[in-house]
Amino acid sequence: MHIAIESPRTPDVVELLGEHLHDMYATSPAESVHALDLSALEHPSISFFTVREEGQLMGGGALKTHDAALGEVKSMRTAAPARGRGVASLVLTAVIDLARQRGLAELNLETGTEDYFAPARRLYERHGFAERGPFADYTADPNSTYYGMRL
């Protein structure tokens, strides 16, 4: 598997992100969906990673830099056929590494509280994230849980 920073406008990435947004709205109330659309993912504060195997898109995720100290994990998604193969861990490790390279002090994320998000919560905990309260522009939401790690 190969990981790289890539444009979220690549056609297969657009499709994967469309599935991601669809699932987020299918599993959470609209006001609790914090997934970014394509235009937001193209902002200069975002670095979007993809994982490919023999050219096939396996998954992706992003680092959003809020300021000189704070980063956020965004848009984590593994393609259905690639689940269980370590793709999400590869993306998350790349995001953490880039955050450290940029000298960020803290890396946070938001994910859902529904059972659908249980594998994601386990992934984040395995990688050293701990539950915390809302950060940046987030507010308390019964459908969201927040995680963070010091870098």
DSSP file (Angstrom, degrees, kcal/mol; ACC not computed):
  #  RESIDUE AA STRUCTURE BP1 BP2  ACC     N-H-->O    O-->H-N    N-H-->O    O-->H-N    TCO  KAPPA ALPHA  PHI   PSI    X-CA   Y-CA   Z-CA
    1    1 A M              0   0    0      0, 0.0     2,-0.4     0, 0.0    52,-0.2   0.000 360.0 360.0 360.0 143.7    0.0    0.0    0.0
    2    2 A H  E     -A   52   0A   0     50,-3.0    50,-2.8     2,-0.0     2,-0.4  -0.972 360.0-160.3-123.0 131.8    1.2    3.5   -0.8
    3    3 A I  E     +A   51   0A   0     -2,-0.4     2,-0.3    48,-0.2    48,-0.2  -0.918  21.2 154.2-113.9 139.8    0.1    6.7    1.0
    4    4 A A  E     -A   50   0A   0     46,-2.0    46,-2.8    -2,-0.4     2,-0.5  -0.982  48.3 -98.7-154.2 159.9    0.4   10.2   -0.5
    5    5 A I  E     +A   49   0A   0     -2,-0.3     2,-0.3    44,-0.2    44,-0.3  -0.753  54.6 168.7 -82.1 131.5   -1.1   13.6   -0.2
    6    6 A E        -     0   0    0     42,-2.8    42,-0.3    -2,-0.5    -2,-0.0  -0.937  39.9 -88.9-143.8 158.7   -3.6   13.9   -3.1
    7    7 A S    >   -     0   0    0     -2,-0.3     3,-1.4     1,-0.1     6,-0.2  -0.506  25.6-139.7 -69.5 135.7   -6.3   16.2   -4.4
    8    8 A P  T 3  S+     0   0    0      0, 0.0     9,-0.2     0, 0.0    -1,-0.1   0.575  98.6  72.7 -70.8  -5.9   -9.8   15.4   -3.0
    9    9 A R  T 3   +     0   0    0      4,-0.1    -2,-0.0    29,-0.1    30,-0.0   0.457  63.8 120.1 -87.2  -1.7  -11.0   16.2   -6.6
   10   10 A T  S X> S-     0   0    0     -3,-1.4     4,-2.6     1,-0.1     3,-0.9  -0.467  76.3-118.9 -60.8 132.6   -9.5   13.0   -8.0
   11   11 A P  H 3> S+     0   0    0      0, 0.0     4,-1.9     0, 0.0    -1,-0.1   0.827 110.8  44.9 -50.5 -43.8  -12.6   11.1   -9.4
   12   12 A D  H 3> S+     0   0    0      1,-0.2     4,-2.0     2,-0.2     5,-0.1   0.825 113.6  51.5 -72.5 -27.3  -12.3    8.0   -7.3
   13   13 A V  H <> S+     0   0    0     -3,-0.9     4,-3.0     2,-0.2     5,-0.3   0.904 106.7  53.9 -70.2 -41.6  -11.7   10.2   -4.2
   14   14 A V  H  X S+     0   0    0     -4,-2.6     4,-2.0     1,-0.2    -2,-0.2   0.915 110.1  48.2 -56.2 -43.5  -14.8   12.2   -5.0
   15   15 A E  H  X S+     0   0    0     -4,-1.9     4,-2.0    -5,-0.2    -1,-0.2   0.925 112.0  47.9 -64.2 -45.5  -16.8    9.0   -5.1
   16   16 A L  H  X S+     0   0    0     -4,-2.0     4,-2.1     1,-0.2    -2,-0.2   0.909 112.7  48.6 -62.8 -42.6  -15.4    7.7   -1.8
   17   17 A L  H  X S+     0   0    0     -4,-3.0     4,-2.7     1,-0.2    -1,-0.2   0.840 107.7  55.8 -68.1 -32.2  -16.1   11.1   -0.1
   18   18 A G  H  X S+     0   0    0     -4,-2.0     4,-2.4    -5,-0.3    -1,-0.2   0.912 108.0  47.8 -63.0 -42.5  -19.6   11.0   -1.5
   19   19 A E  H  X S+     0   0    0     -4,-2.0     4,-2.6     2,-0.2    -2,-0.2   0.903 110.9  52.9 -62.1 -41.1  -20.2    7.6    0.1
   20   20 A H  H  X S+     0   0    0     -4,-2.1     4,-2.3     2,-0.2    -2,-0.2   0.950 111.1  44.5 -60.4 -51.1  -18.7    9.1    3.4
   21   21 A L  H  X S+     0   0    0     -4,-2.7     4,-2.3     1,-0.2     5,-0.2   0.901 112.2  53.2 -61.7 -40.9  -21.1   12.1    3.4
   22   22 A H  H  X S+     0   0    0     -4,-2.4     4,-1.6     1,-0.2    -1,-0.2   0.937 111.2  45.6 -59.1 -47.2  -24.0    9.8    2.5
   23   23 A D  H  X S+     0   0    0     -4,-2.6     4,-1.4     1,-0.2    -1,-0.2   0.865 109.6  55.0 -66.2 -35.9  -23.3    7.5    5.4
   24   24 A M  H  X S+     0   0    0     -4,-2.3     4,-1.4     1,-0.2     3,-0.3   0.931 112.0  42.9 -63.7 -43.6  -22.8   10.4    7.8
   25   25 A Y  H  < S+     0   0    0     -4,-2.3    -1,-0.2     1,-0.2    -2,-0.2   0.763 112.8  54.2 -73.6 -23.5  -26.2   11.8    7.0
   26   26 A A  H  < S+     0   0    0     -4,-1.6    -1,-0.2    -5,-0.2    -2,-0.2   0.731 117.9  34.5 -78.7 -22.4  -27.8    8.3    7.1
   27   27 A T  H  < S+     0   0    0     -4,-1.4    -2,-0.2    -3,-0.3    -1,-0.2   0.569 119.4  40.9-110.2 -11.2  -26.4    7.7   10.6
   28   28 A S  S  < S-     0   0    0     -4,-1.4    -1,-0.1    -5,-0.2     5,-0.1  -0.967  88.1 -95.8-137.2 151.0  -26.6   11.1   12.3
   29   29 A P    >   -     0   0    0      0, 0.0     3,-2.4     0, 0.0     4,-0.3  -0.372  43.7-112.4 -60.7 146.8  -28.9   14.0   12.5
   30   30 A A  G >  S+     0   0    0      1,-0.3     3,-1.5     2,-0.2    -4,-0.0   0.847 116.8  57.2 -52.4 -39.9  -28.0   16.7    9.9
   31   31 A E  G 3  S+     0   0    0      1,-0.3    -1,-0.3     3,-0.0     0, 0.0   0.635 106.6  51.2 -69.9 -11.1  -27.0   19.2   12.7
   32   32 A S  G <  S+     0   0    0     -3,-2.4     2,-0.6    -8,-0.1    -1,-0.3   0.328  83.2 104.2-105.8   5.3  -24.5   16.6   14.0
   33   33 A V    <   +     0   0    0     -3,-1.5   111,-0.0    -4,-0.3    -8,-0.0  -0.799  36.2 168.6 -90.6 119.6  -22.7   15.9   10.8
   34   34 A H        +     0   0    0     -2,-0.6    -1,-0.1     2,-0.1     2,-0.1   0.184  28.9 131.2-115.3  14.0  -19.4   17.7   10.7
   35   35 A A        -     0   0    0    -14,-0.1     2,-0.3     1,-0.1    -2,-0.0  -0.396  56.8-120.5 -67.4 145.5  -17.9   16.0    7.6
   36   36 A L        -     0   0    0     -2,-0.1     2,-0.1     1,-0.1    -1,-0.1  -0.642  17.3-135.0 -90.1 144.2  -16.3   18.3    5.1
   37   37 A D     >  -     0   0    0     -2,-0.3     4,-2.1     1,-0.1     5,-0.2  -0.339  38.0 -90.1 -85.6 177.6  -17.5   18.6    1.5
   38   38 A L  H  > S+     0   0    0      1,-0.2     4,-0.9     2,-0.2   -29,-0.1   0.891 125.0  51.8 -59.1 -43.7  -15.1   18.8   -1.4
   39   39 A S  H >4 S+     0   0    0      1,-0.2     3,-0.7     2,-0.2     4,-0.2   0.904 110.8  48.7 -63.7 -38.5  -14.7   22.6   -1.4
   40   40 A A  H >4 S+     0   0    0      1,-0.2     3,-1.4     2,-0.2    -1,-0.2   0.874 107.2  56.0 -66.4 -36.3  -13.9   22.6    2.3
   41   41 A L  H 3< S+     0   0    0     -4,-2.1    -1,-0.2     1,-0.3    -2,-0.2   0.652 100.8  59.8 -71.1 -14.2  -11.3   19.8    1.8
   42   42 A E  T << S+     0   0    0     -4,-0.9    -1,-0.3    -3,-0.7    -2,-0.2   0.492  77.1 119.9 -90.0  -3.4   -9.5   21.9   -0.8
   43   43 A H  S X  S-     0   0    0     -3,-1.4     3,-2.3    -4,-0.2    -3,-0.0  -0.295  77.1-117.7 -60.1 144.5   -8.8   24.7    1.7
   44   44 A P  T 3  S+     0   0    0      0, 0.0    -1,-0.1     0, 0.0    -3,-0.0   0.714 112.5  65.7 -58.3 -20.3   -5.1   25.4    2.2
   45   45 A S  T 3  S+     0   0    0     19,-0.1    20,-2.8    21,-0.0     2,-0.4   0.505  92.1  80.9 -79.0  -2.2   -5.4   24.4    5.8
   46   46 A I  E <   - B   0  64A   0     -3,-2.3     2,-0.5    18,-0.2    18,-0.2  -0.886  55.4-169.8-111.9 133.4   -6.2   20.8    4.8
   47   47 A S  E     - B   0  63A   0     16,-2.4    16,-2.3    -2,-0.4     2,-0.6  -0.986  17.0-156.7-115.5 118.0   -3.8   18.1    3.7
   48   48 A F  E     - B   0  62A   0     -2,-0.5   -42,-2.8   -42,-0.3     2,-0.3  -0.855   5.5-160.3-104.5 122.4   -5.7   15.1    2.2
   49   49 A F  E     -AB   5  61A   0     12,-3.5    12,-1.7    -2,-0.6     2,-0.3  -0.740   4.7-167.6 -98.0 144.4   -4.1   11.7    2.3
   50   50 A T  E     -AB   4  60A   0    -46,-2.8   -46,-2.0    -2,-0.3     2,-0.5  -0.955  11.1-148.4-124.5 152.5   -5.0    8.7    0.1
   51   51 A V  E     -AB   3  59A   0      8,-2.5     7,-3.5    -2,-0.3     8,-1.2  -0.985  22.4-180.0-116.5 128.9   -4.0    5.1    0.4
   52   52 A R  E     -AB   2  57A   0    -50,-2.8   -50,-3.0    -2,-0.5     2,-0.4  -0.954  19.1-162.8-129.3 148.8   -3.7    3.1   -2.9
   53   53 A E  E >  S- B   0  56A   0      3,-2.1     3,-2.1    -2,-0.3    -2,-0.0  -0.972  85.9 -18.9-130.4 116.4   -2.8   -0.4   -3.7
   54   54 A E  T 3  S-     0   0    0     -2,-0.4     3,-0.1     1,-0.3    -1,-0.1   0.878 129.6 -53.1  52.1  40.6   -1.8   -1.0   -7.4
   55   55 A G  T 3  S+     0   0    0      1,-0.3     2,-0.4   -53,-0.0    -1,-0.3   0.213 110.3 126.2  84.1 -15.3   -3.6    2.2   -8.2
   56   56 A Q  E <   -B   53   0A   0     -3,-2.1    -3,-2.1     1,-0.1     2,-0.3  -0.630  65.8-119.5 -81.0 129.1   -6.9    1.2   -6.4
   57   57 A L  E     +B   52   0A   0     -2,-0.4    -5,-0.2    -5,-0.2     3,-0.1  -0.530  35.0 173.1 -69.5 125.3   -8.1    3.7   -3.8
   58   58 A M  E     -     0   0A   0     -7,-3.5    21,-2.7     1,-0.4     2,-0.3   0.683  56.7 -53.0-104.3 -27.2   -8.2    2.0   -0.5
   59   59 A G  E     -BC  51  78A   0     -8,-1.2    -8,-2.5    19,-0.3    -1,-0.4  -0.979  47.9-150.5 170.2-178.9   -9.1    5.0    1.8
   60   60 A G  E     +BC  50  77A   0     17,-2.8    17,-2.5    -2,-0.3     2,-0.3  -0.976   9.4 175.9-166.0 175.3   -8.2    8.5    2.8
   61   61 A G  E     -B   49   0A   0    -12,-1.7   -12,-3.5    -2,-0.3     2,-0.3  -0.942  18.8-128.1 179.6 168.6   -8.3   11.1    5.5
   62   62 A A  E     -BC  48  74A   0     12,-3.1    12,-2.4    -2,-0.3     2,-0.5  -0.912   7.2-139.0-137.0 156.8   -7.1   14.6    6.2
   63   63 A L  E     -BC  47  73A   0    -16,-2.3   -16,-2.4    -2,-0.3     2,-0.5  -0.979  20.4-163.8-109.2 123.9   -5.2   16.9    8.6
   64   64 A K  E     -BC  46  72A   0      8,-2.9     8,-2.4    -2,-0.5     2,-0.7  -0.948   9.0-149.4-105.9 125.3   -6.8   20.3    9.2
   65   65 A T  E     + C   0  71A   0    -20,-2.8     6,-0.2    -2,-0.5     3,-0.1  -0.859  16.5 179.5 -96.8 115.1   -4.5   22.8   10.7
   66   66 A H        -     0   0    0      4,-2.4     2,-0.2    -2,-0.7    -1,-0.2   0.899  66.1 -33.8 -79.5 -44.0   -6.5   25.3   12.8
   67   67 A D  S    S-     0   0    0      3,-1.4    -1,-0.2   -22,-0.1     3,-0.0  -0.853  85.1 -61.7-159.7-168.9   -3.6   27.4   14.0
   68   68 A A  S    S+     0   0    0     -2,-0.2     3,-0.1     1,-0.2    37,-0.0   0.662 132.9  28.5 -64.3 -15.7    0.1   27.0   14.9
   69   69 A A  S    S+     0   0    0     35,-0.2    37,-2.2     1,-0.1    36,-1.5   0.655 109.3  68.8-116.0 -22.8   -0.7   24.6   17.8
   70   70 A L  E     + d   0 106A   0     35,-0.2    -4,-2.4    34,-0.2    -3,-1.4  -0.885  48.0 172.0-117.7 127.8   -4.0   22.8   16.9
   71   71 A G  E     -Cd  65 107A   0     35,-2.4    37,-2.4    -2,-0.5     2,-0.4  -0.850  13.7-153.5-122.0 163.5   -4.7   20.2   14.3
   72   72 A E  E     -Cd  64 108A   0     -8,-2.4    -8,-2.9    -2,-0.3     2,-0.4  -1.000  16.5-128.6-139.6 138.1   -7.8   18.1   13.6
   73   73 A V  E     +C   63   0A   0     35,-2.5    37,-0.5    -2,-0.4     2,-0.3  -0.734  39.4 178.2 -81.5 130.0   -8.3   14.7   11.9
   74   74 A K  E     +C   62   0A   0    -12,-2.4   -12,-3.1    -2,-0.4   -39,-0.1  -0.943  45.0   9.0-134.4 153.8  -11.0   15.0    9.3
   75   75 A S  E     +     0   0A   0     -2,-0.3     2,-0.3   -14,-0.2    -1,-0.1   0.764  64.5 179.8  55.2  39.1  -12.8   12.8    6.6
   76   76 A M  E     +     0   0A   0    -15,-0.1     2,-0.3   -14,-0.1   -15,-0.2  -0.576  13.0 157.8 -70.5 128.3  -11.4    9.4    7.6
   77   77 A R  E     -C   60   0A   0    -17,-2.5   -17,-2.8    -2,-0.3     2,-0.4  -0.955  28.1-160.6-155.9 133.9  -12.8    6.8    5.3
   78   78 A T  E     -C   59   0A   0     -2,-0.3   -19,-0.3   -19,-0.2     5,-0.1  -0.959  33.3-112.4-112.7 133.7  -11.9    3.3    4.2
   79   79 A A    >>  -     0   0    0    -21,-2.7     3,-1.8    -2,-0.4     4,-0.6  -0.371  32.0-115.0 -61.2 141.3  -13.3    1.8    1.0
   80   80 A A  G >4 S+     0   0    0      1,-0.3     3,-1.3     2,-0.2    -1,-0.1   0.864 113.5  51.5 -50.9 -46.3  -15.6   -1.1    1.8
   81   81 A P  G 34 S+     0   0    0      0, 0.0    -1,-0.3     0, 0.0   -23,-0.1   0.705 110.6  51.0 -66.9 -15.6  -13.5   -3.8    0.1
   82   82 A A  G X4 S+     0   0    0     -3,-1.8     3,-1.3   -24,-0.2     5,-0.5   0.453  79.1 125.0 -99.8  -1.7  -10.4   -2.6    2.0
   83   83 A R  T << S+     0   0    0     -3,-1.3   -24,-0.0    -4,-0.6    -3,-0.0  -0.286  71.5  25.7 -63.3 142.3  -11.8   -2.7    5.5
   84   84 A G  T 3  S+     0   0    0      1,-0.0    -1,-0.2     0, 0.0    -2,-0.0   0.552  95.1  99.6  84.4   8.3   -9.9   -4.7    8.1
   85   85 A R  S <  S-     0   0    0     -3,-1.3    -2,-0.1     0, 0.0    -3,-0.0   0.284 100.8 -99.9-110.9   8.8   -6.6   -4.3    6.2
   86   86 A G  S  > S+     0   0    0     -4,-0.1     4,-2.0     3,-0.0     5,-0.1   0.591  81.4 130.7  87.7  10.2   -5.0   -1.5    8.2
   87   87 A V  H  > S+     0   0    0     -5,-0.5     4,-2.4     1,-0.2     5,-0.2   0.944  73.2  48.7 -62.8 -48.9   -5.9    1.3    5.8
   88   88 A A  H  > S+     0   0    0      1,-0.2     4,-2.9     2,-0.2     5,-0.2   0.883 110.6  51.5 -61.4 -38.8   -7.3    3.6    8.5
   89   89 A S  H  > S+     0   0    0      2,-0.2     4,-2.4     1,-0.2    -1,-0.2   0.895 109.2  51.1 -63.9 -39.4   -4.3    3.0   10.8
   90   90 A L  H  X S+     0   0    0     -4,-2.0     4,-1.9     2,-0.2    -2,-0.2   0.929 113.5  44.2 -63.2 -45.9   -2.0    3.9    7.9
   91   91 A V  H  X S+     0   0    0     -4,-2.4     4,-2.5     2,-0.2    -2,-0.2   0.947 114.1  49.2 -64.1 -48.8   -3.9    7.1    7.2
   92   92 A L  H  X S+     0   0    0     -4,-2.9     4,-2.6     1,-0.2    -2,-0.2   0.895 110.2  51.0 -60.9 -40.9   -4.2    8.1   10.9
   93   93 A T  H  X S+     0   0    0     -4,-2.4     4,-2.7     2,-0.2    -1,-0.2   0.901 110.4  49.9 -62.4 -41.1   -0.4    7.5   11.4
   94   94 A A  H  X S+     0   0    0     -4,-1.9     4,-2.5     2,-0.2    -2,-0.2   0.902 111.0  49.2 -64.7 -40.5    0.4    9.7    8.4
   95   95 A V  H  X S+     0   0    0     -4,-2.5     4,-2.4     2,-0.2    -2,-0.2   0.934 112.9  47.0 -63.7 -46.1   -1.9   12.4    9.8
   96   96 A I  H  X S+     0   0    0     -4,-2.6     4,-2.2     1,-0.2    -2,-0.2   0.925 112.6  50.1 -61.1 -45.2   -0.3   12.2   13.3
   97   97 A D  H  X S+     0   0    0     -4,-2.7     4,-2.6     1,-0.2    -1,-0.2   0.913 111.3  47.9 -61.2 -43.7    3.2   12.3   11.7
   98   98 A L  H  X S+     0   0    0     -4,-2.5     4,-2.1     2,-0.2    -1,-0.2   0.899 109.5  53.4 -65.5 -39.9    2.4   15.3    9.6
   99   99 A A  H  <>S+     0   0    0     -4,-2.4     5,-2.3     1,-0.2     4,-0.2   0.914 111.4  46.3 -59.7 -42.3    1.0   17.1   12.6
  100  100 A R  H ><5S+     0   0    0     -4,-2.2     3,-1.6     1,-0.2    -2,-0.2   0.919 109.5  53.8 -66.3 -43.4    4.2   16.4   14.5
  101  101 A Q  H 3<5S+     0   0    0     -4,-2.6    -1,-0.2     1,-0.3    -2,-0.2   0.854 107.2  52.4 -59.3 -34.2    6.3   17.6   11.5
  102  102 A R  T 3<5S-     0   0    0     -4,-2.1    -1,-0.3    -5,-0.2    -2,-0.2   0.486 117.0-116.2 -81.4  -2.2    4.4   20.8   11.5
  103  103 A G  T < 5 +     0   0    0     -3,-1.6    -3,-0.2    -4,-0.2    -2,-0.1   0.705  54.5 164.4  78.2  19.3    5.1   21.4   15.2
  104  104 A L      < -     0   0    0     -5,-2.3    -1,-0.2    -6,-0.2   -35,-0.2  -0.413  29.7-154.5 -68.9 148.1    1.5   21.2   16.3
  105  105 A A  S    S+     0   0    0    -36,-1.5    46,-2.8     1,-0.2     2,-0.3   0.703  73.7  28.7 -93.7 -23.3    1.0   20.7   20.0
  106  106 A E  E     -dE  70 150A   0    -37,-2.2   -35,-2.4    44,-0.3     2,-0.4  -0.997  56.5-163.9-145.3 141.4   -2.4   19.0   19.9
  107  107 A L  E     +dE  71 149A   0     42,-2.6    42,-1.9    -2,-0.3     2,-0.2  -0.994  21.0 173.6-128.6 124.9   -4.4   16.9   17.5
  108  108 A N  E     -dE  72 148A   0    -37,-2.4   -35,-2.5    -2,-0.4     2,-0.3  -0.727   8.6-174.8-124.8 171.3   -8.1   16.5   18.0
  109  109 A L  E     - E   0 147A   0     38,-2.1    38,-2.4    -2,-0.2     2,-0.4  -0.985  17.2-138.0-161.3 161.4  -11.1   14.9   16.3
  110  110 A E  E     + E   0 146A   0    -37,-0.5     2,-0.3    -2,-0.3    36,-0.2  -0.974  27.4 164.0-122.0 139.5  -14.9   14.5   16.4
  111  111 A T  E     - E   0 145A   0     34,-2.5    34,-3.1    -2,-0.4     2,-0.0  -0.929  37.8 -84.1-145.7 171.4  -16.7   11.3   15.7
  112  112 A G  E     - E   0 144A   0     -2,-0.3    32,-0.2    32,-0.2     9,-0.1  -0.289  15.5-144.0 -79.7 162.1  -20.2   10.0   16.3
  113  113 A T        +     0   0    0     30,-1.2    31,-0.1    -2,-0.0    -1,-0.1   0.568  68.5 105.7 -96.2 -13.6  -21.6    8.3   19.4
  114  114 A E  S >  S-     0   0    0     29,-0.4     3,-1.8     1,-0.1     4,-0.2  -0.207  87.5-107.1 -66.8 159.3  -23.8    5.8   17.5
  115  115 A D  G >  S+     0   0    0      1,-0.3     3,-2.0     2,-0.2    -1,-0.1   0.816 116.2  71.1 -55.7 -32.1  -22.8    2.1   17.2
  116  116 A Y  G 3  S+     0   0    0      1,-0.3    -1,-0.3     2,-0.1     4,-0.2   0.822  99.2  48.2 -52.9 -33.2  -21.9    2.7   13.6
  117  117 A F  G <> S+     0   0    0     -3,-1.8     4,-2.4     1,-0.2    -1,-0.3   0.394  80.0 101.6 -92.7   2.0  -18.9    4.7   14.8
  118  118 A A  H <> S+     0   0    0     -3,-2.0     4,-2.4     1,-0.2     5,-0.2   0.894  80.3  51.9 -57.0 -43.7  -17.6    2.2   17.4
  119  119 A P  H  > S+     0   0    0      0, 0.0     4,-2.2     0, 0.0    -1,-0.2   0.900 110.2  50.0 -60.9 -37.2  -14.8    0.9   15.1
  120  120 A A  H  > S+     0   0    0     -3,-0.2     4,-2.5    -4,-0.2    -2,-0.2   0.928 109.4  50.3 -64.8 -44.3  -13.6    4.4   14.6
  121  121 A R  H  X S+     0   0    0     -4,-2.4     4,-2.3     1,-0.2    -1,-0.2   0.914 110.7  49.6 -60.9 -41.9  -13.6    5.2   18.3
  122  122 A R  H  X S+     0   0    0     -4,-2.4     4,-2.5     2,-0.2    -1,-0.2   0.907 109.6  52.5 -62.6 -41.2  -11.6    2.0   18.9
  123  123 A L  H  X S+     0   0    0     -4,-2.2     4,-1.4     2,-0.2    -2,-0.2   0.944 110.5  46.6 -58.6 -49.8   -9.1    3.0   16.2
  124  124 A Y  H  <>S+     0   0    0     -4,-2.5     5,-2.4     1,-0.2     3,-0.3   0.908 112.5  49.6 -63.0 -42.2   -8.5    6.4   17.7
  125  125 A E  H ><5S+     0   0    0     -4,-2.3     3,-1.6     1,-0.2    -1,-0.2   0.895 107.3  55.0 -63.7 -40.1   -8.1    5.0   21.2
  126  126 A R  H 3<5S+     0   0    0     -4,-2.5    -1,-0.2     1,-0.3    -2,-0.2   0.805 106.8  52.7 -61.2 -29.0   -5.6    2.4   19.9
  127  127 A H  T 3<5S-     0   0    0     -4,-1.4    -1,-0.3    -3,-0.3    -2,-0.2   0.293 129.2 -93.1 -94.2  10.4   -3.6    5.2   18.5
  128  128 A G  T < 5S+     0   0    0     -3,-1.6     2,-0.2     1,-0.3    -3,-0.2   0.522  76.3 141.0  98.0   6.1   -3.4    7.2   21.8
  129  129 A F      < -     0   0    0     -5,-2.4     2,-0.3    -6,-0.2    -1,-0.3  -0.584  31.8-161.0 -79.6 145.3   -6.4    9.5   21.5
  130  130 A A  E     -F  148   0A   0     18,-2.5    18,-2.3    -2,-0.2    -5,-0.0  -0.941  28.0 -94.2-125.4 148.7   -8.4   10.1   24.7
  131  131 A E  E     +F  147   0A   0     -2,-0.3    16,-0.3    16,-0.2     2,-0.3  -0.283  53.4 159.7 -59.8 145.8  -11.9   11.4   25.1
  132  132 A R  E     -F  146   0A   0     14,-2.4    14,-0.7     1,-0.0     3,-0.1  -0.862  38.6 -85.8-151.5-179.7  -12.1   15.1   25.8
  133  133 A G        -     0   0    0     -2,-0.3    12,-0.0     1,-0.2    -1,-0.0  -0.256  64.8 -58.8 -86.4-179.4  -14.7   17.9   25.5
  134  134 A P        -     0   0    0      0, 0.0     2,-0.3     0, 0.0    -1,-0.2  -0.192  57.0-168.5 -58.6 153.5  -15.5   20.0   22.5
  135  135 A F    >   +     0   0    0      4,-0.1     3,-2.6    -3,-0.1    -3,-0.0  -0.859  48.4   1.0-138.1 170.3  -12.7   22.0   20.9
  136  136 A A  T 3  S-     0   0    0     -2,-0.3     0, 0.0     1,-0.3     0, 0.0  -0.229 132.6 -18.8  48.9-123.6  -12.3   24.8   18.2
  137  137 A D  T 3  S+     0   0    0      2,-0.0    -1,-0.3     0, 0.0     2,-0.0   0.382 108.6 114.6 -94.4   4.0  -15.9   25.7   17.0
  138  138 A Y    <   -     0   0    0     -3,-2.6     2,-0.3     1,-0.0     3,-0.0  -0.344  46.8-162.0 -73.2 155.7  -17.5   22.5   18.2
  139  139 A T        -     0   0    0     -5,-0.0    -4,-0.1    -2,-0.0    -2,-0.0  -0.857  39.2 -69.6-128.8 167.2  -20.2   22.5   21.0
  140  140 A A        +     0   0    0     -2,-0.3     5,-0.1    -6,-0.1    -7,-0.0  -0.352  58.1 170.8 -58.1 134.1  -21.6   19.8   23.2
  141  141 A D    >   -     0   0    0      3,-0.3     3,-1.9     1,-0.1    -3,-0.0  -0.959  37.2-142.0-150.6 124.2  -23.7   17.4   21.1
  142  142 A P  T 3  S+     0   0    0      0, 0.0    -1,-0.1     0, 0.0    -2,-0.0   0.687 105.5  53.9 -64.9 -14.9  -25.2   14.1   22.3
  143  143 A N  T 3  S+     0   0    0    -31,-0.1   -30,-1.2   -30,-0.1     2,-0.4   0.411 104.0  67.0 -96.8   0.8  -24.4   12.7   18.8
  144  144 A S  E <   -E  112   0A   0     -3,-1.9     2,-0.4   -32,-0.2    -3,-0.3  -0.930  55.8-170.3-123.4 145.9  -20.7   13.6   18.9
  145  145 A T  E     -E  111   0A   0    -34,-3.1   -34,-2.5    -2,-0.4     2,-0.4  -0.974  16.6-143.9-128.7 149.7  -17.8   12.5   21.0
  146  146 A Y  E     -EF 110 132A   0    -14,-0.7   -14,-2.4    -2,-0.4     2,-0.3  -0.887  13.8-173.2-120.3 142.7  -14.4   14.3   21.0
  147  147 A Y  E     +EF 109 131A   0    -38,-2.4   -38,-2.1    -2,-0.4     2,-0.3  -0.933   5.7 176.1-131.3 154.0  -10.9   12.9   21.2
  148  148 A G  E     -EF 108 130A   0    -18,-2.3   -18,-2.5    -2,-0.3     2,-0.3  -0.987  12.4-164.9-152.8 162.9   -7.5   14.5   21.5
  149  149 A M  E     -E  107   0A   0    -42,-1.9   -42,-2.6    -2,-0.3     2,-0.3  -0.988  23.3-125.8-147.7 143.8   -3.8   13.8   21.9
  150  150 A R  E      E  106   0A   0     -2,-0.3   -44,-0.3   -44,-0.2   -45,-0.1  -0.693 360.0 360.0 -82.9 141.6   -0.9   15.9   22.9
  151  151 A L              0   0    0    -46,-2.8   -45,-0.2    -2,-0.3    -1,-0.1   0.417 360.0 360.0-106.2 360.0    1.9   15.7   20.4
